[in-house]
Structure formats: C-alpha cells, structure tokens
C-alpha cells in the first residue's frame, strides 16, 4: 500500500504467503489507513492489524516485495526470514538521487507545457520552477509535513516561479508556464488505483483513494489561485 499497489495485488500476495505457510486465509481487509488479516488452522484463528503509515509511489520497492512474496511462497521460507528480508528491502532498495528526480520532473513538466502550446521561454520557466518545486516537496516530506500542506505550498511556489519567470523572459504564454509548473502534483497513480480498486471489487478502498485525489486537486487549485493573486493575474 505504501509503495503504490492496488487492493487486488495485496490480496493476491497475502493469499500466496498464507498458503505457503500452511494456513487458511480467512479474511483480508485492505483499507486506506490500515490493513487487517485473519488466518486460521485446525480450528484456531488469529487476527492482526497494521497501520498504513503513508501513501506513496515506489515502483522499485513494490516490485522487490512482490518478488520476495513469490520466492517465499515457492521455497516455504520461514516467517522470521521473510520479515528480515522485508526489513532489508525497505532499508536497502535504492532510490534515484534527489537532484536527478528534480531535473527529470522539470523536464517532464516543461514537455507537457510544450504540448499544451507553451512557447520555448515558457517551457524554460516551467522546467526551472517545477524542478525547484520538486526540491521543496522532497524537503517537506523529509520533515513529515502534512501531505496537503505540501501540495498547497509546492503548487504556490511552482506556479508563482513559473509565471514570474515566463513574464520576465517575455513569454507570450505566461499562463501555460504557471499551470505547467504544477503538473508534478497530479496524483496519477492514486487516481488509477482508485478506479482499479472499484472495478476489482474494493469500492471502499477505491472511494477513499478517490477522495484523497480530489483533496490533492483542491489544494493544487488553492496554490495556483494564490500564485495568480501574487502575479496580478486574477480577473
């Protein structure tokens, strides 16, 4: 859940591990804030619940955990070994350097702005503004700041810098630079997972994710609106 998997994947992994340990999966509830599982064998059952600490997107860790589940199921790996391997994956799975992510985000946002019709000066402003916004996002995440506060702050800074940079550079598409610089905040994976979860029969989880996506877009809009006010672009 914390790496961006949908409900169906979590259910399949849970069932696979349960079978490999010789127990019956009596129930698995995947919720937005917590996940609970009930296992049974020989008339006895046990239920455990864990908190979903935070939602993000980490494709490398997601795929590594899935591979561990398959390996554990095929080899009958002991629970203590599964736990230690999982802890090692969470600790050691590599991440791209923050500076590289910021540059990639800037390039992507600039490319989208160009597709929307922005001129080259606006694209350059978008690249710089969104890259700076991504850096701020990383810093605020490391300090454990509320995700919606992060969204509003990054949207405000990125939109303001994008619009200001495009205006100072003489761009004819200042508005596209302003909006394009906030595209890094579009919650694409959560939005997709929300739809997939509903289709796969997890409407509660899908609805919770959809509400989260909606709240993110509201705070993005607030940040853009404030940036427009600072730039005098309100009509």
C-alpha positions as CSV (number, residue, x, y, z in Angstrom):
1,X,0.0,0.0,0.0
2,X,2.8,2.4,0.9
3,X,4.6,1.8,-2.4
4,X,1.5,2.3,-4.6
5,X,0.0,-1.2,-5.1
6,X,-3.7,-1.7,-5.6
7,X,-6.0,-3.8,-3.5
8,X,-6.0,-6.8,-5.8
9,X,-2.2,-7.2,-5.7
10,X,-2.2,-7.0,-1.9
11,X,-4.9,-9.7,-1.6
12,X,-3.1,-12.0,-4.0
13,X,0.2,-11.6,-2.2
14,X,-1.5,-12.2,1.2
15,X,-3.2,-15.4,-0.1
16,X,0.0,-16.6,-1.7
17,X,2.0,-16.2,1.5
18,X,-0.8,-17.8,3.7
19,X,-0.8,-20.9,1.5
20,X,2.9,-21.2,1.6
21,X,2.8,-21.2,5.4
22,X,0.1,-23.9,5.5
23,X,-2.6,-21.7,6.9
24,X,-6.0,-20.7,5.6
25,X,-6.6,-17.0,4.7
26,X,-10.0,-16.4,6.4
27,X,-10.1,-12.7,5.7
28,X,-8.0,-9.8,4.5
29,X,-9.3,-6.2,4.7
30,X,-7.3,-3.7,2.8
31,X,-8.2,-0.2,4.0
32,X,-6.8,3.2,3.2
33,X,-5.4,3.8,6.7
34,X,-5.0,0.2,7.9
35,X,-4.9,-3.4,6.8
36,X,-6.1,-6.4,8.8
37,X,-5.7,-10.1,8.2
38,X,-7.3,-13.2,9.8
39,X,-5.6,-16.6,9.5
40,X,-6.8,-20.0,10.6
41,X,-5.6,-23.6,11.0
42,X,-7.0,-26.6,12.9
43,X,-10.0,-24.6,14.2
44,X,-7.8,-21.8,15.6
45,X,-7.7,-18.3,14.2
46,X,-5.7,-15.1,14.7
47,X,-6.3,-11.6,13.5
48,X,-3.7,-8.8,13.2
49,X,-3.9,-5.2,12.0
50,X,-1.2,-2.8,10.8
51,X,-1.3,0.9,10.0
52,X,-0.6,2.2,6.6
53,X,2.0,4.8,7.5
54,X,1.7,6.8,4.3
55,X,0.9,6.5,0.7
56,X,3.5,7.0,-2.0
57,X,4.8,5.6,-5.2
58,X,8.0,3.4,-5.1
59,X,8.0,1.1,-8.1
60,X,11.3,-0.5,-7.2
61,X,10.3,-1.4,-3.7
62,X,6.9,-2.5,-4.9
63,X,8.4,-5.0,-7.4
64,X,11.0,-6.1,-4.9
65,X,8.3,-7.0,-2.3
66,X,6.3,-8.9,-4.9
67,X,9.4,-10.9,-5.9
68,X,10.0,-11.7,-2.3
69,X,6.5,-13.0,-1.9
70,X,6.9,-15.3,-4.9
71,X,10.3,-16.5,-3.7
72,X,8.9,-17.1,-0.1
73,X,5.9,-19.0,-1.5
74,X,8.0,-21.2,-3.8
75,X,10.6,-22.1,-1.1
76,X,8.5,-22.2,2.0
77,X,10.7,-19.5,3.6
78,X,10.3,-19.3,7.4
79,X,8.3,-16.2,8.7
80,X,11.4,-14.8,10.5
81,X,13.4,-14.9,7.3
82,X,10.6,-13.3,5.4
83,X,10.5,-10.5,8.0
84,X,14.2,-9.9,7.9
85,X,14.3,-9.9,4.1
86,X,11.4,-7.4,4.0
87,X,13.2,-5.1,6.5
88,X,16.3,-5.3,4.3
89,X,14.3,-4.4,1.2
90,X,12.7,-1.3,2.9
91,X,16.1,-0.2,4.1
92,X,18.3,-1.0,1.1
93,X,16.2,-0.7,-2.0
94,X,18.0,2.1,-3.9
95,X,16.4,5.4,-4.9
96,X,17.3,7.9,-7.5
97,X,19.2,11.0,-6.2
98,X,17.0,13.9,-5.3
99,X,18.7,16.2,-7.8
100,X,18.1,13.8,-10.6
101,X,14.5,13.5,-9.7
102,X,14.1,17.3,-9.6
103,X,15.7,17.6,-13.1
104,X,13.5,14.8,-14.5
105,X,10.4,16.4,-13.1
106,X,11.3,19.7,-14.5
107,X,11.9,18.2,-18.0
108,X,8.6,16.4,-17.9
109,X,6.6,19.4,-16.8
110,X,8.3,21.5,-19.5
111,X,7.5,18.9,-22.1
112,X,3.8,18.8,-21.1
113,X,3.7,22.6,-21.2
114,X,5.0,22.5,-24.7
115,X,2.4,20.0,-25.7
116,X,-0.2,22.4,-24.3
117,X,1.1,25.1,-26.6
118,X,3.6,27.0,-24.4
119,X,6.5,28.8,-26.2
120,X,10.1,28.0,-25.5
121,X,10.5,30.8,-23.0
122,X,7.6,29.5,-21.0
123,X,8.9,25.9,-21.2
124,X,12.3,27.1,-19.8
125,X,10.5,28.8,-16.9
126,X,8.3,25.7,-16.3
127,X,11.4,23.5,-16.2
128,X,13.1,25.6,-13.6
129,X,10.0,26.3,-11.5
130,X,8.9,22.7,-11.3
131,X,12.4,21.5,-10.5
132,X,12.6,23.9,-7.6
133,X,9.1,22.9,-6.6
134,X,10.1,19.2,-6.5
135,X,13.1,20.0,-4.4
136,X,10.8,21.8,-1.9
137,X,8.5,18.8,-2.0
138,X,11.3,16.4,-1.0
139,X,12.5,18.6,1.8
140,X,9.0,19.0,3.3
141,X,8.4,15.2,3.0
142,X,11.6,14.5,4.9
143,X,10.3,16.7,7.7
144,X,7.0,14.8,7.9
145,X,4.8,17.8,7.0
146,X,1.1,17.1,6.2
147,X,0.8,16.0,2.6
148,X,-2.0,18.5,1.7
149,X,0.1,21.4,3.1
150,X,3.0,20.2,1.0
151,X,0.7,20.2,-2.1
152,X,-0.5,23.7,-1.5
153,X,3.0,25.1,-0.8
154,X,4.6,23.4,-3.8
155,X,1.7,24.5,-6.1
156,X,2.1,28.1,-4.9
157,X,5.8,28.2,-5.3
158,X,6.0,26.4,-8.6
159,X,3.1,28.3,-10.2
160,X,4.5,31.7,-8.9
161,X,8.0,31.0,-10.2
162,X,6.8,29.6,-13.5
163,X,4.5,32.6,-14.1
164,X,7.1,35.1,-12.9
165,X,9.9,33.5,-14.9
166,X,7.9,33.4,-18.1
167,X,6.8,37.0,-17.7
168,X,10.3,38.3,-17.0
169,X,11.6,36.4,-20.1
170,X,9.0,38.0,-22.3
171,X,6.9,34.8,-23.0
172,X,3.6,35.1,-24.7
173,X,2.2,32.1,-22.8
174,X,2.7,33.0,-19.1
175,X,-0.5,31.3,-18.1
176,X,0.7,27.9,-19.5
177,X,4.0,28.2,-17.6
178,X,2.1,28.9,-14.4
179,X,-0.1,25.9,-14.8
180,X,2.6,23.6,-16.3
181,X,4.9,24.1,-13.4
182,X,2.3,22.4,-11.1
183,X,1.8,19.2,-13.1
184,X,4.3,17.4,-10.9
185,X,1.5,17.3,-8.3
186,X,-1.1,15.5,-10.4
187,X,-1.8,12.2,-8.5
188,X,-1.8,9.9,-11.5
189,X,-1.0,6.6,-9.7
190,X,-3.6,7.1,-6.9
191,X,-6.2,8.1,-9.4
192,X,-5.6,5.0,-11.5
193,X,-5.6,2.8,-8.4
194,X,-8.9,4.3,-7.3
195,X,-10.5,3.2,-10.5
196,X,-8.9,-0.2,-10.5
197,X,-9.9,-0.9,-6.9
198,X,-13.5,-0.1,-7.6
199,X,-13.6,-2.3,-10.7
200,X,-11.8,-5.1,-8.8
201,X,-14.4,-5.1,-6.1
202,X,-12.8,-2.9,-3.5
203,X,-15.2,0.1,-3.5
204,X,-14.4,1.3,0.0
205,X,-10.7,1.5,-0.7
206,X,-11.3,2.9,-4.2
207,X,-13.6,5.6,-2.8
208,X,-11.1,6.6,-0.1
209,X,-8.4,6.9,-2.7
210,X,-10.7,9.0,-5.0
211,X,-11.4,11.4,-2.1
212,X,-7.7,11.7,-1.4
213,X,-7.1,12.5,-5.1
214,X,-9.9,15.1,-5.1
215,X,-8.4,16.8,-2.0
216,X,-5.0,17.0,-3.6
217,X,-6.5,18.7,-6.7
218,X,-8.3,21.2,-4.4
219,X,-5.1,22.1,-2.7
220,X,-3.3,22.4,-6.1
221,X,-6.1,24.8,-7.2
222,X,-5.6,26.8,-4.0
223,X,-1.9,27.1,-4.6
224,X,-2.4,28.2,-8.2
225,X,-5.0,30.7,-7.2
226,X,-2.7,32.3,-4.6
227,X,0.1,32.5,-7.2
228,X,-2.2,34.2,-9.7
229,X,-3.1,36.8,-7.0
230,X,0.6,37.5,-6.3
231,X,1.3,37.8,-10.0
232,X,-1.8,40.1,-10.5
233,X,-3.3,37.6,-13.0
234,X,-6.7,37.4,-11.3
235,X,-9.6,38.5,-13.5
